[in-house]
Amino acid sequence: MTTHTGNDRAETERLRTRIAEVLTRSRARTTLLTEAVDEAELVAQHSPLMSPLVWDLAHIGNQEELWLVRDVGAREPVRADIDHLYDAFRHPRADRPALPLLDPAQARGYVGTVREKVLDVLDTSPLRGDRLVDSGFAFGMIAQHEQQHDETMLATHQLRRGPVALSAPPAPGARVAVGDEVVLPAGEFVMGTSTDPWALDNERPEHRVHVPGFAIDAAPVTNAQYQAFIDDGGYRRRELWSSRGWAHRVESDLRAPQFWELDSDNRWWRRAFGSVRPVRPQQPVVHVCWFEAEAYANWAGKRLPTEAEWEKAARFDPTTGRSRRYPWGDADPGESTANLGQRHLEPADVGAYPAGASPGGVHQLIGDVWEWTSSGFEPYPGFGAFPYREYSEVFFGGDYRVLRGGSFGTDPVACRGTFRNWDHPIRRQIFSGFRLARDLRPDER
């Protein structure tokens, strides 16, 4: 018979409290994003790339019901009759407005009922004894799922037209000057994780990777740097683009990052969440697709980092030789280390978070903008799908590129040094930017 000590019980109660906190934080954000607009805006499709906001709301509740009420809690279904409506694999986003979806009031009532049952399940779960609930994994997975959809809904808010619905204080300016690049010597490091209790399956297992020496930009590419690419004819110079990239540039008539507008005096402005403001020069550029990042890299005489290079820059501590959870160490992100959690509705200027830099001086690897890498989305050696194939496995080997680091719209629960995001190389409605890398010269090795 297994006995649990007082320390075990206290640790379980601390975990229970933490789970309740992250679930509450996620729901508060969901509520903000869905109550900021009227019912007509909730049911509208603001772009064929995105679901109506009301679909995301009910989908969040449906996933929570499936995993926490029915599976973990072994409770009776709340609304088994709507499962098919909120199955993301059965209905492409463009088709969802035509479905007989719950209306806003019904969706709010549904997610509220589900959450009441989930909190009751949380109060009674031992949070151990089964892989799905060990260390609260299923609860953490659902909190991450909700926050991922909250970031998707934030992107929908950016695409919508109409009066300002969201507000936040401006992102901070620079506190320190940031150098051009950092050189990382060749060597092995531990990539991925086998120990982070809420890491998702594609982050696992940890494995040793040898990375040749490389240099990586100390900061993401800024608006000012990207504007120099535009001014030098970057969108007109066929030689800078891959064949696929050029075809997409022509077909989609790309001329600048999405949401940039040029006035009659040749000044660039950026539309963000209903406001139009001058482009802020030292912010990381955002809303660029992978093909644009690739063309810029060619123009700059560099390249995009591989996924392994990015993670080594973000996690490897050369003093101890170990991989940390974040560039600054193992502590959770805070307001002094990263621009996360929708505290601001924009990236911060380069140099705004010196406390979040890596030991080698690489800044803003976490937060601000998702960073495109050159790598396709593939499983790590020893990968095992858990708890379902549709989260990661079905996407491996497709036409995707990996993004790393999170954005200003990513919650800390869904962002860590091992977290992997992926999307098609044409996508730019997401909060995506990039930084560059290069191979070392012989005299630098």
N, C-alpha and C positions, 0 to 999 in steps of 0.2 A: 504494500500500500504506500502511495506517495503522500508525504506530509509536506505542508507548506509552512514555512517559518513566518514570523511576524514581518521580517524584512521582505519576504516574497509578497505577502499581502499588501504591504505598504507600496511596494513597487507596482503591483497590479492596479492599485487605486490611483497612483500617479499617472499610469498609462491611461486609465479610464478617464481621468480628468483631462488629459491632453487630447484624447480622441474627441471628447465632447467639445473642447475648445476649437479644434480645427473644423469640426462639422458645423459648429455655430458660426465661425468666421466665413466658411464657404457659403452658408445659407444667407448670411447678411449681405454678401456681395451679390448673390443671385437675386435677392430681393431688390437691391439697389438698381441693378441693371434692367429688371423687368418692371419696376414701378416708376422709372424715370420717363417713360413714354406712355401715351394713352393706348387704349385697346386696339384702335385701328393700326397703330404702329406695331403692336405686338403680333398681330396676325399677318401683317404684310411681309412679303419677301423683298428685302432691300437689295438683293443681288442673287442671281441664280447660283452663285458659289456658296451661298449661306442659307441656312434654314430660317424660317420665321422664328422670332424670339420665343414665341409660345411653344413651338416644337421643342426647342432646347430645354425649356423649363420643365415640361412634362417628361421628356427623355431623362433628365436628371433624376426625377422621382422614380421613374420606371426602373432604371438601373439600380437605384438604392433599394427598391422593393425586391427586385430579383435576387440580389446578392445578400442583403442584410436581413430583410424580413423573411423571405422564403427559405434561403439557403442556410445562412448562419442561425437565424432564429427559428427555423422550422415552423413558421406561422402560416396561417391561411392567407391566400392571395388577397390583395386589396382590389386590384382591377386586372385580373388575368385577361379580360376581354380586349384590352388595349395593347397588349404586348407587341402585336404585329405592327401597330402604327408607329411605334417608337424603336423599332429595330433598324439601326442605321444601315445594315447590310441589305435590307429588303427594299429600301426606298431611297434613291438618290436625292440629294438636297433639292435639286430643281423640281422634283415631283412632289415634295412634301406639302406645299400649300393646298394641293387638290385633295388631300386625305381628309377624312372626317375626324379632325383633331379635337381634343378637348379645347373648349374656349378658355379665355384667360381666367375667369372665375373658377371653372371646373379644374383647370390645371393647378391653380393656387391651392384649392381645397385638397386636391389629390396629393401634392407634394407635402402639404402640412400633415395630412393623416399618416402618410408613410413615415415622416420624420418622428412623429409621436411614437409609432411602433418601434422605430429604430432605436430611439433613446431607451425604450423599455428593454429591448434586446441587449443593448450595451450594458445596462444595469445588471443583467443576469449572466452575461457571458463570462466564462472563466479567463478568456483571452489567452488560452494555452491549451495544449493537448491535441491540436489539429493544425495542419499547415496553414489552412485558410484563416484561422483566427490567432495563431501564434503571434505574439507581440502586436496584436490588433491589426494584422495585415489587411484583412478585408475592409475594415473601417477606413484605414489609411488609403486603400485603393479607391474607395468610393469618394473620399474627400478630394483626392487628386482628380478623379473623373469630373467631379462637379467644378473644381477650379479650372480644369482644362476647357470645359464648356463655357465657363464664365469668361475666359480669355477669348473664346470664339465669339461669344455674344458681344464682347467689347469690340472685336473686329467688325461685327455687324453694325454696331453703333457708329463706327468710323465710316462705314459705307452708306449709311442712311443720309438722306437729305431732309433738312428741316431745321427748326430752331434748336439751340443748344439744350441738351438734356442732361449732360454730365458736367461736373466741374471738379477741379482739384487745384491745389497750389502749383505754381510753376516748378519744374524740376530745377535742382540747384546748379549753380555755375561751378567753374573749376576752382579747386582749392590748392592744387599743385600743378606745376608744369609736368608734362609726361613726355618721355623720350620717344625716339622714333621706333626702335625695335629692340628686342632682347634675343640674345643667342643662347640656345640650349644645346649642350654637347650631346653627342651620341650616347646611348645607353638604354638599359631596360627600365621599365617601370610597371607597376601593377595597374592594369586598366580594368574598369568595371568593378563590381562589388559582389561579394558573397555574404556580407555581414549586415549591410544596411537593411533594417527590418521592413521598411516600406518601399524599397527599390522594386521596380517592375521587372518583368521577366527579361526584357531586352537589355537590361543593364547587367545581367548576370550571365555566367559566373565571372569572378575576377580571374584574370589571366595575365601572364607576363608578356610584354610586347617590347621588342627591341626597336627603338626609333632612331634612325640616323640623325646626326646633328642638323639643326635647322635654325633659322631666325624667324621670329614672329613679331608682328607689329605690337607695340606696347599698348595700343588702343584701337578700337574699331575705327574704320574709315569715317571721317566726318562729312558733314554737308559741304563745308568749304572745299575739302579735297575732292569730293564727288562733283561739285560744280566746275572745278578745273577740268575734269574729264569731259563734262558736257561742253564747256567753252572751247575745248580743243577738238571738237567734232566727234566725240566718242560714239555718239549714236548714228553718225553718218559714215564711219570708217569700217567698211566691211572686213578689213584684215584683222580687226580686234575681236571679232566674234566667231564662234564656232558656226558650222553650217546650220545646225539646229537653232542655235541662238539667233543668228541673223534672220532665219525664216520666221521665227517668233517675233523678233523686233519689227519686221516689216508687216507681218499679218496683224499684229496688235498695235502698230503705229507707236511704239515706245519712243519717247523723246526725253524723258526725265523720270525720276521716281514717281510712283503713284501718289496722287494728291498734290503734286507741285504744279503751280500755275505761274506763267510769265506775264508780267504786265507790260504796258506800252512803253515803259522806260527801261525795259530789260532787267527788271528786278524780280527775283523769285520769291513767291509766297507759298505757304503750305497750308492746306485745309486739314484741320484736325478737329473732329467731334463737333462740327458745326461752326467753328471759328476759323477765320483766315488770318494768318499772321506771317510776318517776314520769316524767311528761312533763317534759322539760328545757326550761325556758321560752325560752332564747335560741338554741336550735338552729333552723335553718330547718325549717319544717314539711315533712314528706315523706309520700308515698303519698296524694296528692290528685290527682284527675282534672282534666281541663281545664275541665269544667263547674263544678266546685267553685272553681277558681281564678277563673273568670269571675264567679261569684256574689260571691266575696269582693271582687273589684275593683269591682263595682257598689256593694257595701256601703261600700267605702272611698272612693268618689267618684273612682276612677281607672280604669285599664284595663291589660290585658296589653300589653307592648311588642311591636311588630312584630319580625320576624326581623332586618330591616335595622337597626332601632334597637338591638337587643341586640348585634349584631355591631359596630356602630359604638362602642357603649359599651365593648366588650371589646377592640377592636383599634386604634381611631384614636388616634394621638398628635398632639395639637394643636400641639405644639412643632415637629415635623418635617413634619407633614402626611401621614405615611405610615401604612399599616396594619401592625401588628406581628403576630407569631404568637400572642401571648398578651397579657393586660392588662399584665403587668410587663415585657414585652420579647420578644425572640426566643429566649431560653434555654429549654431544656426544663424542665418542672415539677420542683420538688424539694419536700422535706418542709417547707420554710419558705414555700412559695408557694401550695400547694393540697392539699386533702384528696382524694387519689386513690389508686387501686391497692389498695383493700381493706386499707390499713394500720389503719383503724378500721372498725367495723361500724355507723357512725352518722355523721350530719353533725356538724361542729364548730360551736361557738357563733359567732355573728356577732362579727367582730372578731378571730378567731383567726389570720388570715393577712394581717397588714398588708403584708408584702412582696409579696403577690400582687395588690394593688390596682392599678387603672388609674391613669393620670396624673391623672385628674379626681377620684379618690377613690371609685370604685365597687369594692366588695369582693366577693370570693368568687363571681366570675363563672365561675370554673373549679373543678370539684369540688363536693363536698357534696351537691347535689341537681341533677338535670336540671331546667331551667327551661322551663315552658310559654311559648310565644309565641302571639300572636294569628294567626300566619300559617299558611296551608295549605302542604302540601308540593308545590312546583312547581319545574321546572327553571330554571336560570339562562339568560340569553340566550347562545346559542352552545353549549348543552349537547350533549355527545356521550356516549352510553353506552359504557363501557369498564370491564372487558373483557367484561361480559355485561349484558344488559338487565335481568335479574331482580334486580340489586342495588338499583337506584333507579327506572329508567324505568317499570316496571310499576306503581309506587305513586303516580306523579305524578297529581294531580287527584282522588285518592280522598278518603275521609272521614278525613283525617289532620291533625294539628296538629304543627308543628315544635317540638322541644325542643332546647335548647342548653346547653353548658357542662360536661356530664359530672356524675357523682355520686361519692360516696365509693367506690362499687363499680366505677368506670370506670378502666381502666389508662391511663397517660399515652400509650401508643402509639396508643390509640383516642380521643384527646381533644386538641383544639386549637381555636384561636379560630374556625376555619372549619368545624369538624365539625358535621354536621347529623344529628340523630336525629328520628324521627317515630313517632307512634302515634295510635291512635283516641282521641277525646276522652273516652271512658268509662274508659280504662285508668288504674289506680292501683296495681297490684301492682308497677309499676316504681318506681324511686327518684326520684319526680318531686315538685318543688315549684315555686315561682314567685317572681318579684318584679314590682312594678308600675311603670307609667309614666303620664305624662299629657301632654296638649298644653300648650304655654306660654300663659300669659296675655299680653294685648297689652303690658303693662308689662315683661314678661320677655324680649321678643323683641329 
